């Protein structure tokens, strides 16, 4: 890939990432799930949401909680083009969020995390998020939005039943 093509791909990827967080911050994540592959993964381990349906359910639940002001700030993005159809972006994300309507008091960020996203080209040649994982570096006093376990488990497919 020549230098100009690489720069164009990096620009598209950075735009996708900022579009995602802008949708989460200003549109309650209404489109966030559409930016993932069909089997995309948001989060990691036991708190991961897999597939667009689960990711959408998380953001729908988030809206149902009521008014909240949030901003996800992205710093130090580093993009690696792994192949013509696969790339990774790593960045530091700082979250400021409080339930309620503006203007709200804040004493510091809710969290500072390292985020790693794997992106792939879809059949139409556009880029989609295959996975978005977070590694917490700092936690503030105000918690981030986390779906309660009993609700999150209700999103997961039923376990296969033993047929013996």
N, C-alpha and C positions, 0 to 999 in steps of 0.2 A: 504494500500500500504506500503510495507516495505521500509526501508531507502534507500537501493540500487536502487529499482525501482523508487522511488521518485527522487533520484539524476539523474537517466538516463532520466526521463521525463523532468526535469529542464534543463538538458544539451541540449536535442533536441529543446526545446522551445527557449532557448537563442541562439542556432545556427540558428534557423529559423529567429529570429529577426535580428541578425547580417547579415545573408545572404540577407535579404530584403534590409537593408540600404546599403550594399555593392553593390547590383544591382542598386539601385538608384544613388549611387555616381559614379560608374565606368562603368555602362552599360545603363545609361539614364532611368532606370526603365523598361527596355524592358520585364523583366519577373515578375515584381512586382505584377501585377494583378493575376498571376497564384498562388501566395502564399495565396490568399484569398479564402474563400468559395464562391460559386456561387453568394450568396446574401450578400457578405461581405460589410462592410461600412468603408470607409476611410474618417476621419474627423468627424465633428459634426455640427448639426444645418443646417443652410442654405448653408454652404460651403461643405457639405458632398457629397461624391460620393458613390453611392450604386450599387453594382454588378461589376463583373469583367469588363464588357464592358465600364462602366463609368470610372473606375479606369484606364484602359488601355488608354482611350481617354485623360485623364488628362496627363499621361506620354507621349503620342504621341504629345500632344500640347506642352508640356514642351520641347521636342526635337526640335520642329519646331521653337522655339524662337532663336536658335543659340547657339554658344559656351557659356558654363557656367562651372565653377569649383565649386563643392560643396562637403562638408563632413559633415555627420551627426554623431556626437559623442555621444555615449550612456554611461551613468554612473549610478551607484547605482541600478542595476536591482534587483527587488524583485518579485519572482515568487510564486504564490499561486496555488496549485493543488486543485481544487474544487471538482473534481470527476475524475474517470478514463478517461473521455472523454472531460473534460473542465478544462481550466487553465486561469489564468490572470497574465500578467507581467506588472509591473509599473516601469518606469525608467525616468531619466532626460535626455533630448536630447538637445545638443547644436549644432546649425547649423552655419557653416561658408560657405558663398556662394557669388560669384561675377560673373557677366557676363564677358566673355572674355576667353582668353587662358593664361596658367601659364607663368610666375610668376606674380601674381596679388597682389596688395596692399590691406591690410585689417586692419581696426582699432579696430575691436572687432567682436563678434559673431552677426549674424543677429537676432537670437532669442535663448532663453533658455525656454524650455517647459517641463511640465510633460506629459508623454505619458502613456496611459493605453490601453493595448491590451487584448482582449478576444480571446482565441484560443480553437478550438475544433478538435476532431479527425474526419477524413473523413471516408468513407466506407472502404478504404484500410488500415485504421489504422494509417495513417500519420496525422500530425497536419497542420491545416490551420488557417488563421486569420479570425475571424468572425467580429471583429471591431478593429479599431485603432483610438483613439481619443486623442486630444491634448488640453492642457490647457496652454496658454501662461503665463509665469512668468516674462520674460524680453524681450524687443524688442530693437534691435540695430538700427543704422541709415540706414543700407542697408536692403531693404525689402526682405522677402522670396518670393518664386515663387507662385503667386496666379493667377488662371485663371480668366479672366474678367467675370463678371456676365452674359453678353449676350451670351458668348460662353458656360459657365457652364450650363445655362438654356437650351441651345440647346441639351445638353446631356440627359436632363430629359425627361421621357415619357410625351407625350401630355396629357393635362388635359382632362378628359371625357367631351364630349360636351353635353349640355342640350338638351334633346330630346323633350321638350314640345312645 
